[in-house]
Amino acid sequence: MCIRDRYMGFFWEIMRLAVFQYVHILNKNTSLVRIEIGPKSIVTEAHEIIVTGNDPVDFIVLKPNTYIRIKNPVIRDSHGELARDKNEQIKVAFGEEEIRTDDQFPDPFPLFPNEEIIKRDALPIVERDCVINLRAARDFTEKSGTVKRAGEEWQIRGPLIYIAVSYTHLRAHETLRYLVCRLLLEKKK
Protein backbone atom coordinates (compact mmCIF):
# COMPACT_ATOMS: atom_id res chain seq x y z
CA MET A 1 0.00 0.00 0.00
CA CYS A 2 1.18 3.49 -0.81
CA ILE A 3 0.98 6.27 1.77
CA ARG A 4 1.04 9.86 0.48
CA ASP A 5 1.94 12.71 2.79
CA ARG A 6 2.47 16.44 2.48
CA TYR A 7 4.99 18.46 4.44
CA MET A 8 5.74 22.14 3.78
CA GLY A 9 4.14 21.96 0.35
CA PHE A 10 6.06 18.86 -0.81
CA PHE A 11 4.53 15.46 -1.46
CA TRP A 12 6.28 12.15 -0.93
CA GLU A 13 5.17 8.55 -1.10
CA ILE A 14 6.07 5.67 1.17
CA MET A 15 5.68 2.09 -0.02
CA ARG A 16 6.80 -1.22 1.42
CA LEU A 17 7.80 -3.89 -1.11
CA ALA A 18 7.71 -7.55 -0.15
CA VAL A 19 9.83 -10.25 -1.75
CA PHE A 20 8.98 -10.64 -5.47
CA GLN A 21 7.30 -7.23 -5.74
CA TYR A 22 8.39 -4.14 -7.68
CA VAL A 23 7.43 -0.58 -8.60
CA HIS A 24 8.45 1.89 -11.30
CA ILE A 25 9.41 5.37 -10.12
CA LEU A 26 9.47 8.42 -12.42
CA ASN A 27 11.95 11.21 -11.73
CA LYS A 28 10.06 14.33 -12.87
CA ASN A 29 13.28 16.35 -13.22
CA THR A 30 15.01 13.96 -15.64
CA SER A 31 11.96 12.05 -17.01
CA LEU A 32 13.82 8.80 -16.29
CA VAL A 33 12.00 5.79 -14.87
CA ARG A 34 13.74 3.36 -12.53
CA ILE A 35 12.64 0.04 -11.11
CA GLU A 36 12.79 -0.75 -7.40
CA ILE A 37 12.65 -4.40 -6.37
CA GLY A 38 11.69 -5.71 -2.91
CA PRO A 39 12.08 -6.53 -0.17
CA LYS A 40 12.54 -2.94 0.96
CA SER A 41 10.70 0.20 2.01
CA ILE A 42 10.73 3.13 -0.40
CA VAL A 43 10.32 6.82 0.33
CA THR A 44 10.14 8.90 -2.83
CA GLU A 45 11.68 12.34 -3.05
CA ALA A 46 9.61 15.45 -3.81
CA HIS A 47 10.39 15.21 -7.54
CA GLU A 48 9.51 11.50 -7.87
CA ILE A 49 6.23 9.64 -8.32
CA ILE A 50 5.39 5.95 -8.33
CA VAL A 51 3.90 5.22 -11.76
CA THR A 52 2.80 1.60 -11.24
CA GLY A 53 -0.16 2.52 -9.02
CA ASN A 54 -1.00 2.54 -5.33
CA ASP A 55 0.08 -1.05 -4.70
CA PRO A 56 3.31 -2.88 -5.49
CA VAL A 57 3.23 -5.15 -8.52
CA ASP A 58 3.92 -8.88 -8.12
CA PHE A 59 6.64 -10.56 -10.15
CA ILE A 60 5.53 -12.73 -13.07
CA VAL A 61 5.66 -16.45 -12.39
CA LEU A 62 5.52 -18.82 -15.37
CA LYS A 63 4.06 -22.24 -14.68
CA PRO A 64 5.46 -25.30 -16.51
CA ASN A 65 4.70 -25.34 -20.25
CA THR A 66 3.49 -21.74 -20.34
CA TYR A 67 4.73 -18.63 -22.10
CA ILE A 68 4.24 -14.89 -22.04
CA ARG A 69 4.45 -12.51 -25.00
CA ILE A 70 5.98 -9.14 -24.05
CA LYS A 71 5.79 -5.92 -26.07
CA ASN A 72 8.80 -3.52 -25.91
CA PRO A 73 11.17 -6.00 -24.24
CA VAL A 74 14.41 -4.95 -22.58
CA ILE A 75 17.63 -5.54 -24.52
CA ARG A 76 20.13 -7.99 -23.05
CA ASP A 77 23.79 -8.39 -23.94
CA SER A 78 25.48 -11.68 -24.92
CA HIS A 79 25.86 -12.60 -21.23
CA GLY A 80 22.14 -12.08 -20.49
CA GLU A 81 22.75 -8.85 -18.56
CA LEU A 82 20.57 -5.80 -19.13
CA ALA A 83 21.99 -3.35 -21.69
CA ARG A 84 22.11 0.27 -20.49
CA ASP A 85 22.52 3.63 -22.21
CA LYS A 86 24.75 6.55 -21.17
CA ASN A 87 22.17 7.65 -18.54
CA GLU A 88 22.13 4.16 -17.01
CA GLN A 89 18.61 3.62 -18.35
CA ILE A 90 17.76 0.09 -19.41
CA LYS A 91 17.62 -0.15 -23.22
CA VAL A 92 14.29 -1.18 -24.70
CA ALA A 93 13.49 -2.66 -28.12
CA PHE A 94 10.45 -0.48 -28.88
CA GLY A 95 7.93 -2.04 -31.27
CA GLU A 96 9.40 -5.53 -30.87
CA GLU A 97 7.91 -8.54 -29.13
CA GLU A 98 9.58 -11.26 -27.09
CA ILE A 99 8.39 -14.70 -26.04
CA ARG A 100 9.47 -15.79 -22.55
CA THR A 101 8.96 -19.42 -21.55
CA ASP A 102 9.23 -21.23 -18.23
CA ASP A 103 12.44 -22.90 -19.50
CA GLN A 104 14.16 -19.54 -20.10
CA PHE A 105 12.71 -17.84 -17.00
CA PRO A 106 12.23 -20.49 -14.30
CA ASP A 107 12.44 -17.85 -11.55
CA PRO A 108 9.89 -15.06 -10.99
CA PHE A 109 10.76 -11.82 -12.84
CA PRO A 110 9.52 -8.20 -12.95
CA LEU A 111 8.42 -6.20 -15.96
CA PHE A 112 10.86 -3.37 -16.60
CA PRO A 113 9.70 0.14 -17.56
CA ASN A 114 7.93 0.21 -20.99
CA GLU A 115 7.40 -3.59 -21.08
CA GLU A 116 3.79 -4.69 -21.55
CA ILE A 117 2.14 -8.10 -21.40
CA ILE A 118 0.38 -8.93 -24.67
CA LYS A 119 -0.58 -12.54 -24.05
CA ARG A 120 -0.06 -15.23 -21.45
CA ASP A 121 -0.99 -18.81 -22.31
CA ALA A 122 -0.03 -22.48 -22.31
CA LEU A 123 2.43 -23.67 -24.94
CA PRO A 124 0.54 -25.30 -27.83
CA ILE A 125 0.78 -29.09 -27.87
CA VAL A 126 0.72 -30.51 -31.38
CA GLU A 127 -0.60 -34.05 -31.17
CA ARG A 128 0.38 -36.99 -33.36
CA ASP A 129 -1.07 -36.77 -36.90
CA CYS A 130 -1.57 -33.02 -36.42
CA VAL A 131 0.17 -30.02 -37.88
CA ILE A 132 0.65 -26.47 -36.77
CA ASN A 133 0.61 -23.76 -39.44
CA LEU A 134 3.02 -20.85 -39.09
CA ARG A 135 3.43 -17.58 -40.98
CA ALA A 136 6.54 -15.38 -40.85
CA ALA A 137 5.79 -11.85 -39.65
CA ARG A 138 9.15 -10.62 -41.02
CA ASP A 139 12.27 -12.00 -42.68
CA PHE A 140 14.45 -14.14 -40.42
CA THR A 141 16.93 -17.02 -40.46
CA GLU A 142 16.20 -20.18 -38.47
CA LYS A 143 18.85 -21.83 -36.29
CA SER A 144 19.22 -24.46 -39.00
CA GLY A 145 20.18 -21.71 -41.50
CA THR A 146 16.88 -21.78 -43.43
CA VAL A 147 15.80 -18.30 -44.50
CA LYS A 148 12.10 -17.46 -44.10
CA ARG A 149 10.59 -14.42 -45.83
CA ALA A 150 7.76 -12.25 -44.48
CA GLY A 151 4.38 -13.80 -45.33
CA GLU A 152 5.85 -17.25 -46.00
CA GLU A 153 3.83 -20.11 -44.48
CA TRP A 154 4.94 -23.58 -43.43
CA GLN A 155 3.82 -26.47 -41.28
CA ILE A 156 5.36 -28.38 -38.39
CA ARG A 157 4.14 -31.92 -37.71
CA GLY A 158 3.45 -33.30 -34.25
CA PRO A 159 3.86 -34.72 -31.77
CA LEU A 160 5.66 -31.81 -30.07
CA ILE A 161 5.27 -28.81 -27.80
CA TYR A 162 5.64 -25.73 -29.97
CA ILE A 163 7.67 -22.87 -28.53
CA ALA A 164 6.87 -19.71 -30.47
CA VAL A 165 9.34 -17.07 -31.55
CA SER A 166 8.47 -13.40 -31.82
CA TYR A 167 8.70 -13.21 -35.61
CA THR A 168 6.14 -15.94 -36.40
CA HIS A 169 2.38 -16.03 -36.06
CA LEU A 170 0.58 -19.17 -35.01
CA ARG A 171 -2.18 -20.16 -37.37
CA ALA A 172 -5.05 -22.47 -36.49
CA HIS A 173 -3.88 -26.10 -36.41
CA GLU A 174 -5.97 -28.93 -37.78
CA THR A 175 -5.68 -32.67 -37.40
CA LEU A 176 -5.40 -34.79 -40.52
CA ARG A 177 -8.53 -36.66 -39.29
CA TYR A 178 -10.42 -33.33 -39.09
CA LEU A 179 -9.48 -32.45 -42.66
CA VAL A 180 -10.72 -35.83 -43.94
CA CYS A 181 -13.99 -35.49 -41.98
CA ARG A 182 -14.49 -31.93 -43.24
CA LEU A 183 -13.93 -33.02 -46.87
CA LEU A 184 -16.41 -35.90 -46.48
CA LEU A 185 -19.04 -33.56 -45.01
CA GLU A 186 -18.53 -31.07 -47.86
CA LYS A 187 -19.04 -33.84 -50.44
CA LYS A 188 -22.35 -34.87 -48.82
CA LYS A 189 -23.75 -31.34 -49.21
Secondary structure, 3 states (H helix, E strand, C coil): CEEEEEECCEEEEEEEECCCEEEEEEECCCCEEEEEECCEEEECCCCEEECCCCCCEECECCCCCEEEEEECCECECCCCCECECCCCCECECCCCEEEEECCCCCCCECCCCCCEEEEEEECCEECCCEEEEEEECCCEECCCCCEECCCCEEEEECCEECCCCCCEEECCCCEHHHHHHHHHHHHHC
